[in-house]
């Protein structure tokens, strides 16, 4: 029996013993006695009675162990020309000072602090400063619309808001202060203070008596020590994107989060102290929380904070420049980022001349990884490409090839195997397991492992109704998929992306897989649109690689050949771009609504509204 199977079976048969051993990698003020509290099932809690501080585990413990001079954080900002490295000692001192500033503003354990910030080191400092005090941070993606920000302010009710004056993107500066002012005018809750980090690219006009700059906040502040909190106390709230009505605040606790992320870095990402880990994401998303900020620092690795894009800052070789310059050993990004690079530089010429010899692994997650992108990246870089699948709610991978446990083979189109701790099943509408090879709803047996959401902020009932009621004893992921005969999981997309064509249930993900395999296609999306005769029919949209051409009829024929005439795909449009969220997810639901004639609003999470404007007449055509 291999190391993976041993670990997985142990996590299923003896979860308390498995996670007790994993918890030994964390410093505790009061070590765990009881490991899992089942008394309020289905609301389970890990490590009840234990005390710790997440910031101590991320910073102080490494300094105390004599590794204070090791690089902790590298900030690389091609959009501003900034480049700075913080050692563990320097980062600890910055965090302790800002924690003292927050404490002077009245922030204590359990208080909430909303962060509305760009990809700057002070964002990481502010997150860790909250953790140092036992306060609860809620990062709202910088540049998010005023209405969505106001809803999150009213839900979290922060004592303090910390913001940057602006965000900087390729060729433009985005002023945050007007959106923050509008949100505060709309919100019913008023924070005691607003702290603004003034950026020279776009300073803000501070008008309220309760406003102060970052420099004013820290002037004369006394550095704060770490405050022990209960393992079950919340570390942060992260609101899921695209919500309507009251936002859905995913809660992450301190103890389970620290244990799970520390374990995942070793077991899944094969990353240890001193390695350089780069998650090319944003701290506003869950990947940024877990794998830019917390997991690398809990591990004692060096983390890269990148303020730029995969293309355009300055070109499609940006990723390879960053990886080479900073000696990145493990890289993590979204498939859409690699597809963007592939579209601009299909032959990978811009990777030449960059020394990527230290790069061992490339992990991709956040959107379905099509086999074409998987193969292109692997051939270009000469390293294993590891697909992995997870959600904001879980906080770390549900399925992956755990490179730190065992070097298992990977399969194009599959995020590999369920990660230890996750009892993954594929079920039918009655909750029964479907046969191998058949598609169904992906669910996870309860209790969820440490690190996953224990509830939603202030709303246990909504948590149960949203995630735990569809299939008793299981968490509903909302994704559909299947297992193969080797136990590998294939995630075919959200269950609402399964369309019903004349009584036949068809996966749009399967059609996308076929389209993406065509050598001219850089990326694609398939949506189901209303049809008066068949109920729904699929429509395809493809973005071509630079300089490539293809007859759409050829793509239609390819899908019919691979999936069969039942696919009923008769139209594929070649488009300049696909609308995406800032985290890289294609806005299929918005596309579907527009195509069906609904007055779809522009989602607050959209990266570039102009892409949707250009696509709208095609969707309606």
Secondary structure as GFF3:
##gff-version 3
##sequence-region A 1 621
A	DSSP	alpha_helix	3	13	.	.	.	ID=ss1
A	DSSP	alpha_helix	15	23	.	.	.	ID=ss2
A	DSSP	beta_strand	36	37	.	.	.	ID=ss3
A	DSSP	beta_strand	45	46	.	.	.	ID=ss4
A	DSSP	beta_strand	51	52	.	.	.	ID=ss5
A	DSSP	alpha_helix	54	55	.	.	.	ID=ss6
A	DSSP	pi_helix	56	60	.	.	.	ID=ss7
A	DSSP	alpha_helix	61	62	.	.	.	ID=ss8
A	DSSP	pi_helix	63	67	.	.	.	ID=ss9
A	DSSP	beta_strand	71	77	.	.	.	ID=ss10
A	DSSP	beta_strand	82	87	.	.	.	ID=ss11
A	DSSP	alpha_helix	88	104	.	.	.	ID=ss12
A	DSSP	beta_strand	112	116	.	.	.	ID=ss13
A	DSSP	alpha_helix	121	133	.	.	.	ID=ss14
A	DSSP	beta_strand	136	139	.	.	.	ID=ss15
A	DSSP	alpha_helix	146	156	.	.	.	ID=ss16
A	DSSP	beta_strand	160	164	.	.	.	ID=ss17
A	DSSP	beta_strand	166	169	.	.	.	ID=ss18
A	DSSP	beta_strand	172	175	.	.	.	ID=ss19
A	DSSP	alpha_helix	177	186	.	.	.	ID=ss20
A	DSSP	beta_strand	193	197	.	.	.	ID=ss21
A	DSSP	beta_strand	211	213	.	.	.	ID=ss22
A	DSSP	alpha_helix	214	218	.	.	.	ID=ss23
A	DSSP	beta_strand	229	230	.	.	.	ID=ss24
A	DSSP	beta_strand	234	239	.	.	.	ID=ss25
A	DSSP	beta_strand	249	253	.	.	.	ID=ss26
A	DSSP	alpha_helix	254	267	.	.	.	ID=ss27
A	DSSP	beta_strand	276	279	.	.	.	ID=ss28
A	DSSP	alpha_helix	286	288	.	.	.	ID=ss29
A	DSSP	pi_helix	289	294	.	.	.	ID=ss30
A	DSSP	alpha_helix	295	299	.	.	.	ID=ss31
A	DSSP	beta_strand	302	306	.	.	.	ID=ss32
A	DSSP	alpha_helix	318	325	.	.	.	ID=ss33
A	DSSP	beta_strand	330	333	.	.	.	ID=ss34
A	DSSP	alpha_helix	335	344	.	.	.	ID=ss35
A	DSSP	three_ten_helix	349	351	.	.	.	ID=ss36
A	DSSP	beta_strand	361	364	.	.	.	ID=ss37
A	DSSP	alpha_helix	371	381	.	.	.	ID=ss38
A	DSSP	beta_strand	384	387	.	.	.	ID=ss39
A	DSSP	beta_strand	399	400	.	.	.	ID=ss40
A	DSSP	beta_strand	417	418	.	.	.	ID=ss41
A	DSSP	beta_strand	424	427	.	.	.	ID=ss42
A	DSSP	beta_strand	440	445	.	.	.	ID=ss43
A	DSSP	alpha_helix	460	463	.	.	.	ID=ss44
A	DSSP	pi_helix	464	468	.	.	.	ID=ss45
A	DSSP	beta_strand	474	483	.	.	.	ID=ss46
A	DSSP	beta_strand	489	494	.	.	.	ID=ss47
A	DSSP	three_ten_helix	495	497	.	.	.	ID=ss48
A	DSSP	beta_strand	498	501	.	.	.	ID=ss49
A	DSSP	beta_strand	504	507	.	.	.	ID=ss50
A	DSSP	alpha_helix	508	516	.	.	.	ID=ss51
A	DSSP	beta_strand	521	531	.	.	.	ID=ss52
A	DSSP	beta_strand	535	544	.	.	.	ID=ss53
A	DSSP	alpha_helix	552	563	.	.	.	ID=ss54
A	DSSP	three_ten_helix	565	567	.	.	.	ID=ss55
A	DSSP	beta_strand	572	574	.	.	.	ID=ss56
A	DSSP	alpha_helix	588	595	.	.	.	ID=ss57
A	DSSP	alpha_helix	609	620	.	.	.	ID=ss58
###
